[in-house]
């Protein structure tokens, strides 16, 4: 699954490396009575695996793409890695040389990783028994993955006496995706025959007698319905101090192997067999402990809890993208190799009835009832009139977690990465404290850890109104928004669900939901990032493994809430409008809002905006809201101006014959940026162009064009390019309403040819052509958009036609650039004759004319 979404991971990683992600202060949090807003310093580490340095007390998370961060308090994080830099890689030194043996099989400039690296999901473990080359004992061992396709991967080991590295390569211990014949993947020269893995050495050394014929299909391909993708290693220390490695992603499931403590190498079973409960033991891969048959399941993390005597197994279902429904599941066992079961007793290993043959089946959700669902997509929605700003606090696709039992603190934590509603593929690390319910299942608290400690609470503390989340069992990309419930003084529950509640043993919670079962957990005061206040929460799990959360909201009178709604509405509207408005009809606690419009033809009561024609005047509209909650009522009138349509035509023309001027005279001159649209320090020179002179981009600089070049859903962009080099994701023309609403004309991406790429909130759009424009030659690119219809031309020929192109430009001040965006490697080469038309989509004949006659005035 990780390979399927390589493009999303790449973009989100680059974005987070280059845009501040809520970088705030360093305040240490110690008590929940602090009235001051808390500050968090965030980090982006995908697939975070946590380890605590016993010498310094510092916490580290290591993740995919050679990323990592550290913290002294689990609240503020600092990145200490430098990604795929080589040779001076902070984790691996000379990356290419150090991991060369692993890269022979997968992960470097090969197949799906062509043009870069694919180093995934490491786990770092302190092994006091490891014998170093100099004879000393003790080392930090990093178990990393390299991958080239969704099944051709490998797991390797490197060691260091320093927790931050650099780590020196030791061995590659597990391979997958091998065949019983000579075979090659697309864009690869790697022969996938099993003899090119460590299996050949294991047979020669007598560890394994011969290959298992079941590893292969009838035609000699890898049998991935039964056997796994060698990725996502996790090191488990058992109660008898034995070491184990769990690993595996999608495909044939998750396996476990015992490790030699002195070397960290696997103790391969050598022979096939079955466990007492009938699970597979393979001579090479080990014992199957979870999932299988191509269903979504990856990111295994196992931990032994000496307090309960259980081994807890965490695993993630769904797809990792923001719309993929990534979510954490939980099982437990009394032995490290299982059998693992969920709260209902469902085995973690999927049944044979799931077998539909070899392949990956990412759309299937027939395993949704298996595993306790810890956290899925959710939003504690901030309704209009409530404290704070924005939409509220929530996650999209939280997953691939690790787990920390911190004996020094006396606390336990689940550590994950997550994306966020309306923020695209941006992701950050989040840490949640967990507490065991009465059935000894760890249950995560609703909000990120802010230093809180559980304490005795009273019934007065916990009664009142709560935002309520039920995580359910579904594997879905849909967002679960909070509803309202009330814990009444008579121990009844009213609101979105009904039932009864109980506080016992100082802070423990029991909620019985009518027709929904009984949930057991805790009440704990936590920090709400939306209101920036401490408040009571509850978190509980049912006997069916379903988790519910509640977040207490301060009581307010109807009059106070209506006035708060009115105040927020008064500042919610721009004075000028060119696109539809959102006119809310419901606000906090169910308050109702009705609307009247002085000019429904311009702005209807449901927010539909109709711009006057270009030969008319702007329309001034008064919108009146009536707000009602109980007996409280208020009215508010706001005035907006609906701008008339532009008379469709040339918005700006940068021909570079007179420097960076807009030769149409309609917009301001272009300005030089550094290597991103929003910084400085670059240098643009000029050279012989397609017509006259062209702008020369050095690969470290770009141009920022005038704001507001495009102000609607109909436009044309035309430009000539002569790339000196072709680099993936590099933009030529870029326009953005926000960092999550943009279009980009791209010479090449990792999965497509020359294309137009767009992102609009959570919607992606790829207008892909059949070629990559050549380096060292002039090419003419034209994009036309008309009310969702899109055509992309290369050298005057339509190479893509589509519908439902996103309407990105919904204001008059969108930002535009040439050669740079907010994230990627800048363009290197020449650009000339850049034309932008607003309100006009050129015809095919007009595009052909621009191609044939590039020197024409407009």
Order of alpha helices (4+ residues) and beta strands (2+ residues): alpha-beta-beta-beta-beta-alpha-alpha-beta-beta-beta-beta-alpha-beta-beta-beta-beta-beta-beta-beta-beta-beta-beta-beta-beta-beta-beta-beta-alpha-beta-beta-beta-beta-beta-beta-beta-beta-beta-alpha-beta-beta-beta-beta-beta-beta-beta-beta-beta-beta-beta-beta-beta-beta-beta-beta-beta-beta-beta-alpha
